[in-house]
Amino acid sequence: MQGHGSLSFLIEGDRPCGPAVAAVIDHDWSGTPLGPIAAWSPHLKCAATWVLEAKLPAALIWGAEQIAIVNDALRPILRCDRQGVRLSEAFAHAECDVGQFAKKAMQGRATLVHDCQLAVTRAGFRDEAWMTFSCSPVRAADGTVEGAILTGTETTAGVEAKRRADVVASELSHRLKNSMAMVQAIATQSLRNVKERPLVRAFTDRIVALGRAQDVLLRDNWDHSSMETIVRDTLAVHAKFAEGDGDGERIDTSGPELMLAPRAVLSIAMLMHELATNAMKYGSLSVEGGRIAVDWRVEGEELVLHWRESGGPPARPPTREGFGSRLINMGLVGTGHVEKHFTAEGFAADFRAPLHQLLDP
């Protein structure tokens, strides 16, 4: 065993000597840019010890030549049993360019790469695996970067689960769209003799709005969806058919990035639909040049949402309360915290709801 004594820092006491350490000891380092083990710097020895003792997959990358020392947790994943090879050889089966990550680390910049694909061998069979890697610089006492440490964790189960979820979501989306189309067709046929056509149109429009909200949820696998996305997508449809140019630029939205739970997505989509429908009938979207501004902010443990119309006719309270008015009065996720303002500048409303009711599933 070449250099056994000079690696006593790795195998002294009751410290176990695994295959990775044995491979380091057996390797002829004198023929590599690192030189014989006896000549290794304290920084190199310390970094090598850390990597070889790590329980998570890890590799030490040293010098401009990117010489690799790989621990026991990473070696079977890489299908590389040799130590002291260049990084490009050690990661020959990786789809992502690990060498670029190491190069950045050698320049003093840490990197994080999610779901890097690898070709692996499990139980004698070729397979695919995915790993998330972090590559960080190793510095000497004076701050000079001498190498890099790459650590990773396998994410294969998560990647495959997401793939399966995407297939299920795609099939569910197809079936749900067919169901929504069937509901709309049944409603149209069932209500064809109803004389109050505006009521029928309002009903079918609400079905369409609900379908759009579900489309957003399906894109996100029925997980949390962006507040900005659901507000803009819902209002853009109304702006397109509003009085005037209908270019969608009559809607202004602003607020922090919030990821809404599915229940909140449906609630806000329906609320935006009713408000925009009223704006098209009686408010700012009923005339050219009218605008809508929607902004939201977090105040303590509450979300506050403001709806403002401008450039339209003066707002007047409704003479009767229909389903749309009741839905608006329910507020965000049915909390009922609503303040409505009927002003000469246009309709305005303020909505409040506990933040946890919007964000928690």
N, C-alpha and C positions, 0 to 999 in steps of 0.2 A: 504494500500500500504506500503510494508516494505521499510523502508529507504528513504521515499520520501524527507524528509528535507535534508538528506545528499547528495541528488542528485540535489540540487538546482542549481548547476553549469551547469546542462543540460537543465533545464526548466525555468530558471529565465527570466524575461522581456517578450518580445513578441516572444521568441523562440518557434516554434511549437513542440509539444510533439507527435511524431509519434508512431506507434505500437512497433518499436524496443526499443525506450526509455521506453515506458510503460512496456514492457516485462522485461527490466532491473530493473525497479523500483519494479515490482511485485515479482521478483525472490528472494528466500531466499538464499542470498549469504553466510550466516553464515555456511551453510553446505558444502561449496566448499573450495578448497585450497586458493581462493582469500580472504575469510573472509568477514565480514560485510562491507558494502559500507563505513561506517564511518571510517573504518580502512585502506581504500585504500590509497596507496601512491600518492603523486602529479603526479608522472610519469604515473601511471595507470589511474588516473582520466583524465589527459591530453590526453593520447592515446585513451581512451574510447570516450571522447568528439569528437576527430578528426574523428574517425571511424563512430560514430553515426550521425555526421553531413555531412559526405561525400555523394555526389550525385551519384558517381559511386559505384558499388558493392564493399563492403569492410568488412573485419572481423579483430578483434583484437584477437590475440592468446597469452595467458599469462601463464607464469610459465612452469615448467617441465612437468606438467600434461596436457598442451596444452588446457586450458579452453578457450572457444570461446565466443566472443561477436560479433554479426552479425548485420549489419545495414539494413535499410528498403529496400535498392536496391538489397541486396543479399539474404534476407530471402525467397522471393517467388521462386527464382531460386533453392535454396537448399531444398525447401520443409521442412524447419525446423523452427518452430515458437518459440522454446524454446531458452532461453539464458542460459549461464553458463554450457552448456554441453561440453564434450570433442570434440576436432576437428574431430576425427574419426567418431563421431556420427553426427555432423553437416554436414559433407561431405560424408555421407554414400552412396549417389547415384553417387559419382564421380568415373569415370573409372581410373583416374590418382591418384597416392598416394600423396595427399596433405600433409599428415603427414610428409613425407620425406622433402618436401619443407620447412615446418615449422621448422623441426629439424635442417636443414642447417642454417636457419635464426637465430635460437637460438644459433648456434655456431658462429654467426657473419658473415655469408655469405648470401648475397642476391641472389635470384634465379628468373628466368623468364621462364615461361612454356607456350608454345603456344598451343592453341586449345585443352584444356582439355575437355574431353567429360563428360557430366552430363545427368542424367535422370531427367526431369522436368515435371511439370504438368501445362498445359496451358488451360484455359477455361474448366477445369475439365477433360482434356484428357492427358494421358501420352505422352510425346514427348522427343526428343533428343535435346540437346543444347551443344554448345561448347564455352569455354571461354579461354581467355589468362590471366594468373595470374602473378603477381609480388609479391614476399614475401620478406620483408625487416626487419632487426632487429630493435628493439626499445631499446635504450640504456639509462642507468641512467647517471647522471652527471659525474660519475667516469669512464664511458665507459663500465660498466657491462651490458650485454644483459639481459633484464628482460622479453622481449616478442617479438612478431613479428606482423607486420601489413601486411595483405594480401589484395591486391586490384586487381580488374579484370575488364575486359570489354568483353561483349558477342561478339563472332565472328561467330555465327551460320550462318548468311547470307553469309559471305565470304567463309566458309567451304562448304556450300551447292552450292554456285556459282561455286566453284572450281570443285566439284564433277560433276556438269552438264557440265562444260567446258571439263573435262576429257572424259566424254562420247561422247561429240561432236567431240573432237579431235581424239578419237579412231575411230569413224565412218569416219571422214574426212580422217584419215590416210589410212584406208582400201580402201576408194573410190579413193583417190589420187594415191595409189600404183597401183590399177587396171588401172587407166587412164594412168599412166606412162608406164605400161606394154603394154597397147594398143598402145600408141604412138610409143614405140620401135618396136612392131610387125608390125605396119603399115609402119614404116620407113624401116624395114628389107625387107618386101615384095615389097614395092614400089621401092626400090633401088637394088633389087636382080640382075638386069641385068646391073648395072653400073660396068664398068670394073675397075675403080679406087677404088679398095677395101679398101686401107688405108684411103681414104676420108670417106667412109661409116663407117668404124670402128671408126674413130675420131668423127663422128656425133653421133653414138649410145653411145659411151663412155661419151660424154658430157651430153646426156640425163640421163645416169646413175648417173653421178656426181651431176647433178641438183636434181635428186631424193634423193640422200643421204643427200644433204643440207636440203631438205624439211623434211626429216625424223628427223633431228636434231631440226628443228623448231617445228615440230609436237610434239616432246617429251616435248617441252617447251611451248606448247599451242600457238604457233606463237607469243611468247613474246621474250624477249631478250635471247640470247644464248651465251655460253662461247666461247671466242676467242680461247682458248687452245683446246677446244673440237672440234671445226670445223676444225682447222688446222691439228690436229693429226689424226682425223678420215679420212679426205680427203687424207692425205699423206700415212697413214698406208696401204691403199689398193694398192697404187703403189709400196710401199716398199715390199709388200708381193709377188708381181710378178716380182720384179726387178731381174737383173742378180745377181746370188750369192745365199746366204742362204735365203734371203727374210724373215728374222725373225722380221722385223719392227724396229730393234734397230739401223738402219742406219739413223734415223731421230732424230735430236735434236731440241727441241723447248724451248724457254724461253721468259718470258715477264710478265708484271703485269696482274692480273685478270681483264678482261674487258668483259662486257656483251653487245654483239652487237645487234643492231636492225635487224629485219628480212631482210631488203634490204641489209645491210652490210654482213649478213651471206651468202646470195646467191652470192654476189659479191666476197667475199674472197674464198668461196668454189670453184667457177669457176676459179678464179685466181690460186689457189693452184693446181687445176686439170691440168691446162694448163702448169704450170711450171714443175710439176712432170712428166707429159707426155713427155715434151721435155727432161727432165733429163733421162728418161728411153730410149729414142731414141738416144740422142746424148751426154748426159752428165754423171754425176756421177753415176746414177743408171743403166747405160748401161754396167758397169764393176763391178767385184767383189771388195769389199772394198771401193767403192765410198760412200760418205756421203752427207747429206743435213742438213744445219743448218738454222732454221728460228727463228728470234728473233724480238721482237717489244718493243717499249718504247713510252712514252708520253713526247713530248717536247712542253711545253707551251700549246697551243691550238691544237696541231697536233699529230696525231699518225704516227710514223715512223716504217716501217716494212722492215727488211733486209732478203734477200734470198741469201744464200751462198752454193755453191757446191764445193766439194773437193774430191781428190782421183780419179778423172775421167780424160778423155782426155781434152786437151786444148779446150777452147770455141772459136767458130768462129761465126761471125754474119751470120744470115740466108741469103741465096741467093735470096729468095723471101719472101714476106709477105703474109701469109695466115690468116685465121680467128683467129687461136690461137695467132699469133703474134699481131694482132690488139687488141685482148682481153687483152693481157698483157700490151700493150701500153696504154690502157684505165686506168690502175692502179686501185686503191682502189675506189670503188663506182663511177667509171667513171671520176675521177678528172684529170687523165692524168699526175700526178706528178710522173714520173718514170725516174730513171737513171739506165741504163744497162751497165754492164762491162763484156767484153769478154777477159778473162785472161788465162794465161797458167795453172793456178791452177783450173780453171773451171768457169762456168757462175755465175755471181752475179748480184743482182738488189736491188735497194732501192726505196721504195714506200712511199709517203706522202699523207695524207688526213686530212682535218679539223676534229677534234675529234667529233664535234656535228653531222656531217654527218654519222658517224658510230654508234653513241650511241642513237641519237634521232629517234623515230619511224617515 
